[in-house]
Amino acid sequence: MNTPPAFSVPVCLRLLLAVLPLPGQDLLKHDHQLSSPLTSYLRLNEGLWLLDNNINPYIGGAFHHSPLLLSLFSTIVPPLPIIWAVSDGMGAWALLRIWRARQGLSSQNGTRSNVENLIVSVYLLNPYLLLPSLALSTSTFENTFTLLALMFASEGKVSSALLAIAFAVHLTPSSIFLLLPILMVLVSSPVSHLASPHPFHGSLRRIPFLFGEFTLYWLVLVGAACIITGGNWSWVRASWGASLTLPDLTPNPSLWWYFFTEMFDHFRPFFLMVFSVHLVIYILPICVKFQHDPLYATFLLVGVLGIFKAYLTLADPGLFLSMISIFPEVHGYLRHPIITTLLHLHAALLLPLQHVLWVSEGRGNANFYYAASLVMGMAGGAGLVDACWAGMRIAVGDAKVWAEEKVDGEKGKVVWWEVVQQ
Amino acid sequence: MRRTPVWIFLACLCTPSFALYPGEIYREDLRIQPLRDGRVSTTFSFVTVLEGAVPRNPMALGQVDESQHYALFPLTLGQILREHAITELHLTLNAGRWNYDNWGHPHEAGVGTGAELWAWMGASEITTVDERWSGLRNALSGLFCASLGSLDSRRTLSPTVAFPLSGSTPTFAPHELRHASLPSENVCTENLTPFLKLLPCKSHAGLASLLNPQKVFDADWHGMGIHVIWKEDTGVELKLTLQAVFNPVRTSTGKRRDWNLQLLFDRSIERSCPVASSSSITVILPEEKDYQIIPEYPAHVDGLAIYDLSSSSNFTIPSNIAMSWPSEHSFQYPLPPLTPVTPISVKRTIHGTTQTRGILSVSVTNNSPQEISAGYLEMVPALLTLWMHTLKVEINSQIRSDLLSGLKYHPPSPQSNDRLSPLDVASCPHNSTKDHARNFHRGQQSFSEIHRTSTRCDERLGSTRGRVFPAPSIVSRYPSEL
């Protein structure tokens, strides 16, 4: 596989960053924007220590990672920063292959174009993705598995795609929302049809079989996790249940935690249900509306997750922003990209500032920080809405105006309007 | 109704008194010890023994209990003990920090700040131990006007190694321990009144008449304890203790450490308690001989001056016991460096600049010339997440992980939100200081948790006052000198 020359440069840079001892790395590990209680490196180490000392890591409420990560880092390889760098590299490579599949280029051919360099750089150098990766947050692995699933789905490799999405769902259960569009990509094609919408082309009858295969892979992973924890089911409640029951109210950029610090216990189950069901209602409309281009539907659902996930880190909106690079056809139709950029800049600067002011210095309070996360939510929402608009607007096409002057002296112009579909 | 036989006895004071009902013995004792930093430690202990009594079998909880007739033993407490089938009970309500380095070991262990309640109960199918524990807490909080009801399951643990059964173990059921503590509980006069009601003579006669709440709660350290133990050969023993550490240097006009009972308590003993089988005041004499004690003590046992106050003795009650240092003009506080009185000194500190993260550091100093092996038990509220993988043991900035063995860490269970982390210290080399440091992370509390801890004597909101940690305990493995 021929990679463009600039692919190796950012990857080497990323590997170098992992190996060199950076001065602020300890600060990054403790930062609440870059890692949440479900993805934090500190908690991963705590879980490994508890496992070493024959204490069940899942009963204390300190450890929420998956048992597969526990076994990986305790038996196969210790949690070194180089693993995160490799995972980043794999994510960038997967994004590149998705681009090539979408453009209809053969994945073997190396057309070393600037666009490909740009795509790789946008993934590796995006601060929303780079900083959580330097902070050794396991959200990097989640993003990598999502991109791998999309890559295999775009290239038509059924089993690999379903296995990758099963891993992603195992690591974070909210990735289940991406399952339907990925199945749709598998049965149709990833090539861009945004400009020419048509009813769903693929065979719908294959989807239940694919879903069955996914369920099989997922059950195998669940069984492996149970074997690792010795038949104990407490990991389910601690790792998946955490997204549903929100046990840990550490401040993070998501929109959930603030509600639940102020809420009486009586109302908790109802609001937890509302917040979780809210995510579900986005799946079907987006998949139906963008049935002609399921890859774009996946992209939009990644955006939804990047705003409304239970334990959000910056890596989740970061994935959305980096994926926008593989849809250059909609860039011209975005209505307010600059507003989205500025909102993201605003939120990215406000979030750490208000966090420090509140918890470290005691000069602010929770409202300041939540206001900053609301700005982040607005930034994500602006990007998502704009992407939805552009995806639909491109189907309407551009107007070409001809004006002709009548030659026979009459002072009039005849104007023809013609709509051209690209 | 119960007081009628007592009044009859008080009328004929000259008769030798003994307990009316054979099988109940009451004795009281006051220990006074001048400390090296000018303070005076006083320990009242009132012991009532029900001879031959046995704690209630929890298996028989469904049946009607035998009726309880006590003359000296307090009925209210007896009813609580029988209702919940408690074998052993310890409740302490303390305020202040016991300065082990200067004051040594207290006469009654259990000086952790705030309220600490622990009880051993037999298991039963009729009512579970946890139900009885909850009933016990509520009953005791009503009896002592202390908010012990908030020692709920979220703070309850079972550290059986550090809090073993002090008395004999009954054979009728396997016993379980429940322990909870509320370090932010304040002690005030509302707690003293029900405490005095448990005594046979109340505060009218005997040593309890010295207990002046104004003076006792002004002391530098004060605490009361209720201990119920069953000993197979003697019976059920109820021990009520009140310890207070006064500071005559502060309260006297001339900055002298001379003390007398009138100065300390502003009260005197008018008459002795007629139902007490023994009632005495013991003064632990200081080692330097330049003091004077009035009245001259009749009994001299080995560094102790014993004044017997019981009505059966021929000794008249001293109106005031005074100790003075006539050659001293004003008290000179001993200059540092001072060798601590106890073999082990412990300091616990929190390092850190933010409200969310920090380092909890425990520094154990071994003051004796030989190696000591001790256990350390710490119960941490669940609000704090301890990162146990950052635990470091150092001596003089040198990491020595071999000194820590038998580390047992209990993460919070869904029922109890507190963490139990007993650390077993293997050995501490002589004359050295060992530091354990652990990183911790303070979590975010939900609204309902902040307002659940309530105090009575203090009106401020708990959340603005910060968090209080329960006191850790050091359990020594080789208690030969400790």
Interface residues (C-beta under 8 A of the other chain):
Chain A: H30 L42 N45 E46 L48 W49 L50 N53 I55 N56 I59 G60 G61 A62 D248 L249 T250 P251 W257 F260 T261 E262 M263 F264 D265 V359 S360 E361 G362
Chain B: T353 T354 Q355 T356 R357 A382 T385 W387 M388 H389 L407 Y409 H410 P411 P412 S413 P414 R419 H441 G443 Q444 Q445 S446 F447 S448
